[in-house]
Amino acid sequence: MSMSASGRVSARVRAVLAAAGSILVLGALVGAAPASPADPPTRMDNPYVGARVYVDPEWAARAAAEPGGDAVAGQPTAVWLDRIARIEGKDGMMGLREHLDAAVAQRADLVQLTLYDLPARDCGRWAPPGELSIGDIARYRTEFVDPIVEILADARYADLRIVTFVEPNSLPNLVVNVSPRYNATPACDEVKARGTYLDGIGYALARLGTVPNVYSYLDISHHGETGWADNADPLTALLAQAATNGGSTLADVHGFVANTANYSVLREEHFRVDDVVAGQPVYQSKWVDWNPFVDEIPYARHMRDRLIAAGFSPQVGVVVDTSRNGWGGPNRPTGPATSWDVNRYVDGSRLDRRTVVGNWCNQVGTGLGQRPTAAPEWGIDAYVWVKPPGESDGASARPGTGRPYEPLCDPDYLPQRGSTWPTGAMPAAPPFGEWFPAHFRQLLVNAWPPL
């Protein structure tokens, strides 16, 4: 089932979207009268409160075509602009303007966009999937950012709250994948030396900041990558640098996004980082590895405090991507383990079932997480689905197949400097961004809360 760029949607998907209209108002303002076109909405501290959030018809069609997918096909997801061609639309896919027109037709209040096309994007990967090389910063500005801003500034969309997730995973790469870290790559070292990501993000923030109904959020990674102080410190500094580069100011950042396209749970329910087992602290276990955080909400709040201390507004909020962090199903622990061995205690208690907390590609056993919700708790603007469930993280192709090889997407690759911990990636995965039916069906089965 598909939708063409001309806007034709099957009757089944139209029914899903119509039904979605009754469930997508997030927060406490259900039933509030819509603003007049002549009276644009007031800028809000939390743009998600009371908002009817846009449902991407293309994603909804793919979801509804899967067995049981109707149950979630009406949920809002972010639209990823990960190629210049995605702005105008290509190969039958909707362009940015068509998405915004569809949002107006849905009477949506809020649209979520992910800008993801920096030069030398994903510098930490073996096979970066981006289209722009490290020297293409001028193209990034004029062919990617500027056309997006021109469309967003159209008066026809002035009543929409437009949330932009600006270049996720970029700045965290400049913390964990640069020298002298053991994961360092030459590409990330060069990007950092040139300031490519800082220049690109600063320019994007400055240009987006000229559109009064745009709310920009920067990525703070997840607790399993930047929870340690020696990662959180440089990430905080990089975020402040990016936000004051290229004409941008700290005021151009409305908030931050955690766990983008990742699998970390909101809260570990059956153990705490300060637990002690037979005299050994949990933070010394192999899984926790001296990290002061084991889940996302405490990490997100901690990073928010750090960033406010670094000069960002005290009103900044955090959104958390819950699209794939449910970890339900038959293997979900129902209580703490009883072992007196600290590693067995943690492994038997944790909801996150990854073999290594850094594994990020098409993980086995994952489920849909909390459905999109506004202001679920203090300091959190919303639970959101930034990563559209069912879209692949990367191909599981092996070397020599003629396809880009990403080791952490290969189920048989052993990462972590020769360790025996597998990647946990599902087999037969298509390239990044393509529909992966087996993964989507697993997400439905293992959803938590259950569907």
N, C-alpha and C positions, 0 to 999 in steps of 0.2 A: 504494500500500500504506500502511495507516495503522493506528494503534492508538487505541482509544477511551479515555476517561477511566476506564472500568470495568476496563481492564487487558487487553482482548482483543488478542492479538498473532497475526499470521499464523504458520503453521507455518514458513515460510521464515525469518522473523525470529527465532522461537524457536530454530531451528537455528543461526542466526548467533550469538545470545547464548550458547547452550550451548557452541559452539566457542570463543567469546571467553573463557569461563571459564578456558581453559587458557593464555591469552596475556596476561591482564591483571594478573598479579601483578608489580608493579614492584619492582625492586631485587633484593637478594640473599637474601631470606628465603622463597623458594618452599618450600612444604611445611611451614612452621611451623604448629603447632596453633593453631586459633582460640581466642580468649579465651572463657572461660565468661561467660554473660550476667550472672552474679553478680559477675564480676570485670572491670569495665570496663578497656579497654586503657590502659596507661600513656601519659601525654602524651609525645610524641616531639619531638626536635629537628627531624627531617625526617619529616613525616607520610606522605610517599609511599613510604618505604622498606618493602618487603615487603607493600605494600598491593594488594589486589585492588580496582580502581577501577571505580565504577559506570558502566555503559553505559546511556545514555538510550534507552529502547525507541522513543520517537517519532522521534528522530534516526536511529536504526539502521534503522527502517522506511523512512524517506525515502532513506537512503543505499543500502539493499539493493535498492530499486526501480529504481535507475539502472543502466545497463549497466556491469558491472565493479565496482559499488559494494559487492558482497559482500566484496571484499578488505579493506575498511576499516570495514564496518558494525559490527564488534565492538570498535572503538576507543572509549575513554572520552572524553566531551566534557563541558563544563560546562553546567549547566542555568541559563538566563538568567531571572531574575525582573525583568522590565523593565516591569511593570505591576502595579498592586495586584491586578487580577483573576487574574494568574498564580499568586498564592498559593493560591487555592482551585481554580483551573482554570476554563477558560471555553471555550465553543465546541468541546467534545469534547477539549480538551487536558488533560493531567494537571496536577494541582495539586502543591504542594510535598509535602504529606503522602503523596500517591500515589507521587511519586518516591522518597521515603524508604522507603516500604513495599516498593517494587520493588527498592531497593538491598538491603534485608534479605532479600528473596526470592532475589536473586542471590548472597547470601552475600558481598556486597561489604564491604570494610573502609573505603572512603573514597568520599565524595560531593563533587563540586565544584559550587558555586553562585556565580553572578555576580549581585550586587545592583546594580541599574542603574535607579534611579527617582528620583534627586534632583530637587528643585524646580528648574525652569529648566535641566534636563539638556541637555547638548550646546550650551552657550551660544555656542560658536564657529560653529555652523552657521547657514545662511540659514533653514532650515526645521527647527528642533529637533523631534524626534519624541516628546519626553517628554509625559507627561500632567499633571504638576503644575506650576503657575505659581510664580513666585518667592516669592509670599507663602504658599505651602502647606507651610511647614516643620512645622507642627503635624500636618497630615495625613500627611506623610512619617513622622513619629515613630509616630503612633498607628494608622495604617491600613496602613503598609508594614513598618517595622522591627519594631514590637512583635508583630504576628501571626507574623512569620517566627521571631522568637526564641522565642515561645511554643511553636511547633511543634518547633523544633530541641531545646528543652529536654525534650521528652517522653522519659520513661525508656525507651521502646521503641527509641529511636535512640541510646542511650548508648554502644553498642559501635561506632558509626560514627565515623570521623574525618571531620569536616565542614570542608572548606576553603571559605572564602568570599573571593571577589575583590570588594572593596568599592568600588563606584562608579568603575570605570575611566574614564579620559579626563577626569575632572572637574578635578582639581588642575592637570594640564598645561594645560588651557584658561586657567587663571588666570595662567599664565606667558606663553603665546604669543599669546593673543587679548584682551589688555587694553591700554589706553593706557599708553605712547605707541607701542606696536608697530603696524606698518602693517596687521596682520591684526585689530586691535582691533574688537570689536563692542560696541554699547551694552549688550547683555544680559550679556556677561562683565564689563564694567565695573561694572554694577549688582550682579551676584552677588558680585563681590569686595568692593565697598563695604559690602554688607550682611552679609558673612560667611556666606552661605547654605550654600555647600559645606562650609566648615569646621564649621559647626554640625551639618549633617546627617551628615557622615562621623564626627565625634567622637561623636555620639549612637549611631550604628550600631556603632562599635567598642566603646563602653562596654557596650551591651546584649549584643552578641555575646560579649563577654568574660566575661559571667556564665555562659556555657555551657561547661563544662570541656573538651568534646571538639570545640570549634570552633577553627579555625586561620584567622585573618584576614590577608589579604595586600592591600597597597595598590599602586596602579599607579604605575610610574615612567616611563611612556611608552616611547619607543624612541629610539635614537641619532640618528635623522634629525629629531627634533623637539627634544629636550632634551640633545643631546650637547655643545653649546657651553656654556662655563662661565657665560655670562650668562643661560642658561636653566637649567642644572643647579643653580646657586646658589639662585635663588628657589624652584625646585621642592623642593629639600632642605628649605628653611625652611618651605614650606607643608605638607609631609608631617609635619614635627615639630609644627607648629601644630595640624593636624587631629588628630593622635594624642594631643594633650594638651588637647583641647577637649571640652565637653559631658560631662564626667565620665570621659573616656577617659584612659589613661596609655600611655606608650610600650610597656609590657609587653603591651598588648592587640593589638599588631601583631606577628604571628609572622614575616612576611616581606614580600616585594615581588614584583610581577609585571611583566615587561618584554614589550614588543611585543604587547600585547593587541589582538587583532583586526587586527594589522598584518602587514606583508609583509617586514620587514627580515631579512636572512640572519643565521644564527648567526656565520659567519665568511666574509669574502671570501678566497678561496683563492689568487687570482692577482695580487693587489696589496696593498700595505700603505700605511697613511697616511703613513709616513715615507719612502716611495720618492721618488726624485728622477729626473726625466726631462729630459735635455738641460739640466741646471742649474735646472729649475723643480720645486719641491716639489709632490707630489701633492695636498697639502692646499690648494693654491691653485687646483686645477681647479674647473670649474663644478659638477661633481657633488659634490665633497667640501665646497667652499665654506668652508674654514678650520675645518671640524669636526675635532676631535681623534680622532673615532671614525668608522669606516666599516662597523661590524657590531655585532651585539648582545652577544655574550659579553663582550668587553672593556668595553663600555659598562655592562652589568649589574654586573660586578664593581666597576667604578669607582664606580657609584652606591651599591653596597652599602658600600664603604669610606667614602664620604661620609656615609651615613646612620648608620653605627656611630659615626663621629666626632661626629655631631650628637646622640648620646645613645641611639640604639637599641641593642638587645642585640647583643653580638658573635656570638651564635648565629643571627642572622637569616639566612635564605637567600633566594634569588631563584628564581622559576620563570619560564620563558620560553615564550611562546605560539608553537608551531611549526606551527600548524594549516595555515598558508597561505604559508610562506616557503621552499618547496622550490626554485622556479625551475629545474626540470629541462627536459626537452624538447630539441628540435633546436637552439634558440638559446642553450643553455647553453655558455659558453666552456669550452674544455678546457685553456687555459693563458693566460699573460699575452700581451697584445697587443705587437706589435713596433714600434709607431709611436714616433717621437721627439717627437710633439706630446702634451703632457701630457693634454689633454682626450680625444684619440683613444685614448691609452694606457689611461686610466681607463675610458672607455666600452667599449672592446674587451675589457677584462679583467674587469669587474665581473659578478658573478652576478645581482645585483639589477638587473632590466631596466626598472624604472620610468623614465619620462621625468624625473620630479622625485622626490626621496626623500620629500617630504611627501605625495605622492598616496596616498590611503587607501581609495578606493571601488572595489570589484569590479574589481580590476586585471587587465588582459589579460596573459596569459603566465605567470601564477602557477601553482604546484603545491603539493600537500601537502608538508609538511616532515617533519622527524624524527618518528617515531611516539612517543607518550607513553612516557617512560622516567624512572625514578627515579634521582636522584643521578648524572647522566651525567658530571659533572666537578666540580672543587672550587668551592664557593660556590654551586652551582646545585642547588636541591632537586629539580627535575624539568623535563623538557620536557613541556609539557601542551598540550592542544587546548582553550583557553578559548573561542575562537570556533568554533562548530560549522561545519565546512566545508560549503559549499552554502547557507548562510543569507546573504541579501543584506545589503550594507552600506548600501544606500539606492537609491531609485528613480532611473532615468535619464530620468524624465519631463521634458519641456521646458516653459518658461513658457507659460501659456495653456491647458494641458491639464486644469486643474482638480485636479491632484495637487501635493503639496508639491514645491517645486523646490529641489534641492541641487546647486549648480553643479559641484562636484567629482565628482558621479555622472553628469554629462552628458558623453558622449564628445566633443561638439563645443565645449565651453566651453574658453576659453583663460585659464588662471589666471595667477598670478604677475605681477600688475600689467601686463597687456598683452603678456606674453611669447608666444612661439610654441610653448611646450611644452604639449602636450595633457594632459588629465587621465589618460589611460590607462584610463578606465573602460569596461567592457563595455556594449554597447547592450542595450536591452530588459530592463533589470533591474527586478525588483519592489521594493516598499517594504522598508524596513529589517526584517530578521528573517524575511522570507518566503523560501520555498524558491526557489532560482535554479538550475534544472537545468543550464543551459549553463555556469555557473561551476563547479558541482561536477564536471561531466564534464571540464572543462579542468584542474581540480585533480588528477584521477586521471591524465590523460595526462601532465602535467608534474611528477608527484610526484618528489621527490628526498629520500632515496634512492628509486629506482624501485620500483614495486610488484612 
